[in-house]
Amino acid sequence: MSTQDGSQEYDALVIGAGPNGLTCAAYLAKAGAKVAVIEKNVESGGGLLTQEISGFKLNHHATYMMLAERMVPYSDLNLADRGVAFVRPEAQVAFLFEDKSSFTLYTDVKRSQASIAKLSPKDAEAFGRLHDDFQKMCDAFLIPATYAPPVEPIEQVELLQNADKLGKVIADISELSPLEVIDRYKFADRRVKAGILYLSSMFGLDPEESGMGFLAPIYVHRLTQNALVRGGSHQLASGLRRTVEEFGGRVVTNSQVQSFVMEGERVVGVRLADGELRARAVVSTLNPEQTFVTLLDGTHAAPAAAGGQGKGGIVAAWGDEIAELRDMASEWQWDEWSLFVCSSGVVGSAPKYEGYEDEVNGALVVVMGFESPEDVLHHVSELRDGKLPDAIAGHGSCLSLFDSLLVPNHVPFGEHHVLRWECWAPYRTDWEARREAYADRCMEKWAHYAPNIRHANVRVRIPWSPLDIEREIPTMKRGAIKHGAYVTLQMGYNRPSPDCSSYRTPVKGLYVGGASTHPGGMVILGSGYNAARVVAEDLGIKGLPGEDATVTEARRKGYLPKAEA
Ligand SMILES: Cc1cc2nc3c(=O)[nH]c(=O)nc-3n(C[C@H](O)[C@H](O)[C@H](O)COP(=O)(O)OP(=O)(O)OC[C@H]3O[C@@H](n4cnc5c(N)ncnc54)[C@H](O)[C@@H]3O)c2cc1C
């Protein structure tokens, strides 16, 4: 593994083969750079994890793709030609209530409005307004800004305020909490408001967190346009990995980076258990604590003879900068709560929601247990206090209804099904003791609405707690699905810190590009995309695709800074 002659073997090394690491490496490899990705796990993919057992394909982590084909790398890297396809069900999310009422949101807003109108015609109109506003915000700014480096907060607000009316609205709502943004639409029916609020928080966003209002349009709008990766989420990782390898890059799995290799004040490579690899640039997609504490400490501790700094090396060389990075990393706020998932492969029939409108049976996501906005807020407040909520509430998906590749022999609409339950859960619980019993309670809750699932023959069942998330993927410490909380001081230009938000770090040769950088977590590939562009610029690698047209348009409209000549 080591470079025999000590020469620089790679242009870039990427630590972590999650969606962002693979994206970063794929762009660089395609542009002609010599690249390797180093991954701790036996298989690449990070959050794009699909486990196949007895022919059932279970996504323990990322499942719902909010941007799907709209991810710029999807087209830039021709992922469609590399086996990545999305399935987008028309009926996206159904919300069930105890009195057997329900409503369903569709990809088509008119159908959503018709469904809401059965509960409240006034709210159907309000939803139409919300949908139009949120869609415009996503198209004009929020999605393009995903594929551009973050802008210093005051400058960003000024740009939006001065651009046009839409820009001003985005700037204004950015100050608010998601709850306050939703309140602007004055939903009258408790059930409709509960549903919209749940969508805004589904991925662990606190609905009462000020300064996070701009995420409400993204989550609410995009969670009505969700897609599955056909054949399991891991197919997306496979497509990205194929791109890396097709252009001569390497993906080294089962190999944990232990520390950096330094020469003077510059990171020149990484140290693995069985040797080292060297490069002109090292991109870490790990969380700030791993990058700036664990790996730098490892570098500090390694004796000079082993390519480390020896005692006092790094800290003596640039004490203040390292101290600041370490402080930032040790003060990093982890997501306050995580997710509990229970996936099963069953022989039986798909869930039939007894007594409910037929439309809910075909929905991708079926939300159960939240009767009112107060329920959602109460649930969140329990999680904020680190408690496992008393009442079970969350959502279920029968993924095999939309993708027959997930079941044995790929028989569509047959007797095999993949059921996936997901709900919010705290990290701090004795999951070792409670995992199975909690999964029982979740499945019982689901069966309360769809009694027929009690009769299924369960062939495989894997409950997956925040502890399992952390064990599988150490970047997700405490089950942090986005590598760190979404709070004002950790978003945009502050993610992970102003010093590192350009994807460059104060340590020469070291870059960051995972979910702890702008635009953050979820499978949107923005961090890896942005980091690749910066690394290419610094290394003088030509041949990356030009800026996406939507970003150029956002610049033209004044939402983003004009490109430098
Ligand atoms: C239960 C759950 C459900 C989710 N649902 C969704 C969803 O529906 N939709 C969605 O968009 N997102 C979802 N997410 C979030 C999404 O998976 C993450 O935000 C995303 O994977 C982050 O991508 P990343 O590349 O930055 O990091 P990661 O995916 O965390 O990848 C980092 C990689 O680095 C590797 N690594 C760690 N330490 C080392 C080391 N020292 N050396 C080498 N390699 C190392 C890890 O093994 C991992 O493969 C979910 C996550 C979880 C846990």
The ligand as an ORCA input file, in Angstrom:
! r2SCAN-3c Opt
* xyz 0 1
  C     -31.266      5.866      9.460
  C     -30.912      6.889      8.426
  C     -31.857      7.281      7.506
  C     -31.544      8.243      6.547
  N     -32.486      8.552      5.614
  C     -32.167      9.389      4.614
  C     -33.063      9.564      3.542
  O     -34.123      8.936      3.492
  N     -32.721     10.432      2.567
  C     -31.512     11.081      2.555
  O     -31.254     11.840      1.621
  N     -30.630     10.908      3.556
  C     -30.917     10.075      4.575
  N     -30.011      9.846      5.570
  C     -28.821     10.710      5.673
  C     -27.675     10.368      4.724
  O     -27.457      8.971      4.720
  C     -26.384     11.079      5.151
  O     -26.617     12.427      5.457
  C     -25.331     10.948      4.053
  O     -25.010      9.578      3.887
  C     -24.045     11.715      4.362
  O     -23.133     11.458      3.316
  P     -21.549     11.617      3.486
  O     -20.922     11.085      2.255
  O     -21.227     13.019      3.843
  O     -21.135     10.734      4.740
  P     -21.390      9.207      5.117
  O     -22.513      8.652      4.345
  O     -21.463      9.198      6.598
  O     -20.064      8.478      4.648
  C     -18.843      8.607      5.332
  C     -18.014      7.352      5.078
  O     -16.762      7.474      5.765
  C     -16.396      6.199      6.274
  N     -15.411      6.382      7.340
  C     -15.629      6.809      8.612
  N     -14.474      6.883      9.288
  C     -13.501      6.494      8.423
  C     -12.082      6.396      8.506
  N     -11.395      6.730      9.609
  N     -11.402      5.946      7.435
  C     -12.035      5.615      6.275
  N     -13.376      5.730      6.134
  C     -14.093      6.170      7.186
  C     -17.725      5.635      6.744
  O     -17.656      4.232      6.903
  C     -18.649      6.081      5.627
  O     -18.718      5.111      4.597
  C     -30.268      8.853      6.524
  C     -29.299      8.439      7.425
  C     -29.609      7.461      8.378
  C     -28.542      7.013      9.327
*
